[in-house]
């Protein structure tokens, strides 16, 4: 854990604070719908497998993930963010490693995640973390799942063994 950071589980009260920084941290316009992919239910029902990192400036990072209800051998990282001034210092890696350790302890053998074909920074991070890219077609020069989240909503899939 980097000095000056505290790690804890999210609560329902964190929802507005986390979704409130997404547009800024990702550099999206105020009209972006990106925060909608992180509804309050994640903070109400999946807090025991997610993390909030805070420092003296407030929210430093978050990881929202869960163990699969359909496949107890799998865990899924849904959404991760690191405050822009803290990027590149290993904070995201530390959150992922904490999630991997807990998923492994819970009996999971793999972790899955997704991102958009245009999000090259996320793709590079996941590859550096040992994830393999999955998909069914090439989209924008990247292996991705066509229409994964509906028509035109393609996603790059990632999977990482925990063994």
PLY file of the C-alpha trace (Angstrom):
ply
format ascii 1.0
element vertex 163
property float x
property float y
property float z
element edge 162
property int vertex1
property int vertex2
end_header
0.00 0.00 0.00
1.49 3.37 -0.97
2.13 5.70 2.01
-0.78 7.92 3.01
-3.43 5.68 1.47
-6.16 3.82 3.31
-8.01 0.90 1.75
-11.56 0.01 2.72
-14.76 -1.55 1.39
-17.22 0.72 -0.41
-20.62 1.53 1.03
-23.80 2.72 -0.60
-22.86 6.23 0.50
-19.80 6.09 -1.82
-21.86 5.67 -4.99
-22.38 9.37 -5.76
-18.76 10.22 -4.96
-17.36 7.51 -7.24
-19.73 8.07 -10.15
-19.19 11.82 -9.73
-15.49 11.56 -10.67
-15.80 9.17 -13.62
-16.32 11.80 -16.34
-13.43 13.93 -15.06
-11.02 11.05 -14.47
-11.73 9.59 -17.93
-11.79 12.98 -19.65
-15.35 12.52 -20.91
-17.83 15.35 -21.53
-20.54 16.13 -18.98
-23.06 14.38 -21.25
-21.18 11.06 -21.13
-23.25 8.10 -19.97
-20.19 6.20 -18.69
-21.20 6.56 -15.01
-24.40 4.64 -15.79
-22.44 1.38 -16.03
-21.80 1.61 -12.29
-25.23 1.58 -10.61
-25.71 1.84 -6.85
-26.43 -1.91 -6.59
-22.69 -2.60 -6.90
-22.13 -0.59 -3.72
-25.07 -2.22 -1.95
-24.61 -5.86 -2.90
-20.98 -6.37 -3.99
-19.05 -4.30 -1.46
-17.34 -7.30 0.14
-15.30 -7.87 -3.02
-14.63 -4.24 -3.96
-12.23 -1.55 -2.73
-12.03 2.20 -2.14
-8.61 3.83 -1.68
-8.48 7.24 -0.01
-5.78 9.75 0.84
-5.76 13.20 2.41
-7.32 14.61 -0.79
-10.23 12.16 -0.70
-11.01 9.46 -3.23
-7.76 8.15 -4.71
-8.93 5.00 -6.51
-11.60 2.31 -6.59
-12.07 -1.22 -7.85
-15.53 -2.70 -8.20
-15.47 -6.46 -8.69
-17.27 -9.62 -7.67
-17.23 -13.39 -7.68
-19.43 -14.96 -10.35
-22.73 -16.33 -9.11
-22.96 -18.59 -12.18
-19.40 -19.92 -12.13
-17.87 -20.00 -8.64
-14.44 -20.53 -10.23
-14.54 -17.06 -11.83
-14.33 -13.50 -10.57
-14.95 -10.33 -12.55
-13.46 -6.85 -12.32
-16.20 -4.49 -13.48
-14.84 -0.96 -13.09
-11.57 0.53 -11.85
-10.45 4.12 -11.57
-7.36 5.91 -10.31
-7.25 9.67 -9.79
-5.17 11.13 -12.65
-2.44 12.58 -10.40
-1.82 9.10 -8.93
-1.60 7.15 -12.18
1.60 5.31 -12.94
2.48 4.74 -9.29
1.25 1.16 -8.99
-2.06 1.89 -7.25
-4.20 0.09 -9.85
-1.81 -2.86 -9.78
-2.09 -2.99 -5.98
-5.92 -3.00 -6.18
-5.86 -5.77 -8.79
-3.43 -7.84 -6.73
-5.62 -7.44 -3.62
-8.65 -8.55 -5.67
-6.71 -11.52 -7.12
-5.65 -12.64 -3.63
-9.20 -12.53 -2.28
-10.63 -14.24 -5.37
-8.00 -16.99 -5.11
-8.78 -17.45 -1.39
-12.47 -17.77 -2.29
-11.69 -20.62 -4.69
-11.65 -18.70 -7.97
-9.22 -19.87 -10.65
-9.61 -16.97 -13.07
-10.51 -13.28 -13.29
-12.30 -11.72 -16.26
-12.69 -8.09 -17.33
-13.70 -6.04 -20.38
-12.98 -2.65 -21.92
-13.83 -0.84 -25.13
-11.86 -1.33 -28.36
-10.78 2.33 -28.29
-9.42 2.16 -24.73
-5.83 1.26 -25.60
-4.51 2.35 -22.18
-6.78 -0.17 -20.43
-5.85 -2.88 -22.92
-2.14 -2.31 -22.32
-2.64 -2.32 -18.54
-4.55 -5.61 -18.61
-1.94 -7.27 -20.82
0.80 -6.03 -18.44
-1.17 -7.58 -15.56
-1.07 -10.98 -17.27
-4.52 -10.99 -18.85
-5.09 -12.65 -22.21
-7.28 -10.86 -24.75
-10.45 -12.64 -25.89
-12.95 -11.88 -28.61
-14.67 -13.19 -31.72
-13.68 -10.60 -34.34
-11.27 -7.77 -35.03
-12.71 -4.31 -34.37
-10.60 -1.18 -34.83
-7.52 -3.41 -35.10
-8.22 -5.19 -31.80
-9.65 -8.62 -31.00
-13.06 -7.94 -29.43
-16.53 -9.36 -28.86
-18.93 -7.89 -31.42
-22.14 -6.46 -29.91
-21.12 -7.71 -26.44
-23.29 -5.13 -24.64
-25.85 -4.70 -27.43
-25.79 -3.58 -31.05
-22.62 -1.61 -31.73
-21.39 -1.99 -28.13
-18.28 -4.07 -28.77
-15.94 -5.03 -25.92
-12.42 -6.36 -25.62
-12.47 -9.32 -23.25
-9.71 -10.28 -20.84
-9.12 -13.38 -18.77
-6.32 -14.14 -16.31
-5.56 -17.40 -14.59
-5.05 -17.22 -10.83
-2.95 -20.39 -10.67
0 1
1 2
2 3
3 4
4 5
5 6
6 7
7 8
8 9
9 10
10 11
11 12
12 13
13 14
14 15
15 16
16 17
17 18
18 19
19 20
20 21
21 22
22 23
23 24
24 25
25 26
26 27
27 28
28 29
29 30
30 31
31 32
32 33
33 34
34 35
35 36
36 37
37 38
38 39
39 40
40 41
41 42
42 43
43 44
44 45
45 46
46 47
47 48
48 49
49 50
50 51
51 52
52 53
53 54
54 55
55 56
56 57
57 58
58 59
59 60
60 61
61 62
62 63
63 64
64 65
65 66
66 67
67 68
68 69
69 70
70 71
71 72
72 73
73 74
74 75
75 76
76 77
77 78
78 79
79 80
80 81
81 82
82 83
83 84
84 85
85 86
86 87
87 88
88 89
89 90
90 91
91 92
92 93
93 94
94 95
95 96
96 97
97 98
98 99
99 100
100 101
101 102
102 103
103 104
104 105
105 106
106 107
107 108
108 109
109 110
110 111
111 112
112 113
113 114
114 115
115 116
116 117
117 118
118 119
119 120
120 121
121 122
122 123
123 124
124 125
125 126
126 127
127 128
128 129
129 130
130 131
131 132
132 133
133 134
134 135
135 136
136 137
137 138
138 139
139 140
140 141
141 142
142 143
143 144
144 145
145 146
146 147
147 148
148 149
149 150
150 151
151 152
152 153
153 154
154 155
155 156
156 157
157 158
158 159
159 160
160 161
161 162
